[in-house]
Structure formats: structure tokens, C-alpha cells
Amino acid sequence: MATVQSDPCAYPSLPRCPAPAMAYVPWQCLDGTYSPELALTRGTLFPELDKPFQGHTMKGGARHG
């Protein structure tokens, strides 16, 4: 009989044998939130999702960087 773990961070991020062509999303652990004011300026409430944008501008379908 399997036991249920109360800590979602204790689960593995992927199944042991992932099926081909299936999408898997790892467990995400909440470690705190930004204040409402900071969240509005950063674009997210969750520090774990606050990633710097490193893309390039697109002009007429061509990539410029």
C-alpha cells in the first residue's frame, strides 16, 4: 500500500518511465510571495516564477538581437 506524502516537494519531478509524447510538469513548491506592490512591478506574485526576459525583438518576422 502506497503512503501519501504531505510535502509536494518530496515527489520526484518526473515519472520513472515517462511515456513518449506526453507532457509532464514537475511539482512546484511555494516558498513565499511578493508584496502586492512588488508583484505588480515584477509581473508575478511568486519569486520562483520571476525570470528575467532574455528574448530578442522581432521586426517584420526577422529576429534582431
C-alpha positions as CSV (number, residue, x, y, z in Angstrom):
1,M,0.0,0.0,0.0
2,A,1.4,3.4,-1.0
3,T,1.7,6.2,1.5
4,V,0.7,9.7,0.8
5,Q,3.4,12.3,1.4
6,S,2.2,15.6,2.7
7,D,5.2,17.6,1.3
8,P,4.7,18.1,-2.5
9,C,8.4,18.9,-2.9
10,A,9.2,15.4,-1.8
11,Y,7.7,13.9,-5.0
12,P,10.1,13.2,-7.9
13,S,9.8,15.8,-10.8
14,L,9.2,13.1,-13.4
15,P,7.7,9.6,-13.5
16,R,10.3,6.8,-13.5
17,C,9.3,5.7,-17.1
18,P,7.7,8.7,-18.8
19,A,5.6,7.8,-21.8
20,P,6.8,9.2,-25.1
21,A,5.0,12.3,-26.4
22,M,3.4,13.1,-23.0
23,A,3.9,16.4,-21.3
24,Y,4.9,16.4,-17.6
25,V,5.0,19.3,-15.2
26,P,7.2,19.0,-12.1
27,W,5.7,19.8,-8.7
28,Q,6.2,23.5,-7.8
29,C,6.9,24.4,-4.2
30,L,5.6,27.7,-2.9
31,D,8.4,29.4,-0.9
32,G,6.7,32.8,-0.3
33,T,5.1,35.6,-2.3
34,Y,6.0,39.2,-3.2
35,S,4.1,42.1,-1.6
36,P,1.3,43.3,-3.8
37,E,3.2,46.4,-4.8
38,L,6.4,44.4,-5.8
39,A,4.3,41.8,-7.6
40,L,2.8,44.4,-9.8
41,T,6.2,45.7,-10.8
42,R,7.7,42.3,-11.3
43,G,4.7,40.8,-13.2
44,T,4.3,37.8,-10.8
45,L,3.3,37.1,-7.3
46,F,5.7,34.2,-7.0
47,P,9.5,34.7,-6.7
48,E,10.1,31.3,-8.2
49,L,8.5,32.5,-11.5
50,D,10.3,35.8,-11.6
51,K,12.7,35.1,-14.5
52,P,14.5,37.9,-16.4
53,F,13.4,38.3,-20.0
54,Q,16.2,37.4,-22.4
55,G,14.4,37.4,-25.7
56,H,15.0,39.4,-28.8
57,T,12.8,41.9,-30.6
58,M,11.1,40.8,-33.7
59,K,10.7,43.1,-36.7
60,G,8.9,42.0,-39.8
61,G,9.3,38.4,-38.9
62,A,13.1,38.6,-38.7
63,R,15.0,38.1,-35.4
64,H,17.1,41.0,-34.3
65,G,19.4,40.8,-31.3
